[in-house]
């Protein structure tokens, strides 16, 4: 149980284009979903927290107009990186929780984004 | 804001030996969670500690939560090659704050 999928697993795009990443909870309803960014050999940096049907809460320093998050249902959240630049290249991981933000989180497999 | 520090950053262990990784929070936590990320993989939830002074075991892994609910430790006995990976602690209040992780390598 508690499986989270993420699509695509990797993507290469050109500077200036937008990329959408999907995160789905497959066997449970996710009250809260989270988006993280992870640089090589570093920890997870929380970008934003989203609850179904409401606006995402972004962490300090994360541009909400650049990283658009939509939590359309209890099983789906999307992250769109708009007007991507090479510095946006990273490993993006989503996670989902059945409860509040302080509950255990189940992580998706991640999406490796490379912007050329 | 809430900060979670984790040491050591790297741990190189001889197979069969024990090691401990430590986690400290700048604030009192409602719970602390531990995750393991294998090389090339994603974090996987290991355990959650909620009560002051709580100790939980999972086979060769022993997790402790401090009396003040501000620190935690993970102790692994008789390290095996399957223990390779990065272990993250995550302190929880209104959100999870991840430590920097301890990356474990094992020499046979």
Interface residues (C-beta under 8 A of the other chain):
Chain A: X34 X41 X42 X43 X44 X46 X49 X93 X95 X100 X101 X102 X103 X104 X105 X106 X107 X108 X109 X110
Chain B: X30 X31 X33 X35 X41 X42 X43 X44 X45 X48 X88 X92 X93 X94 X95 X96 X97 X98 X99 X100 X101 X103
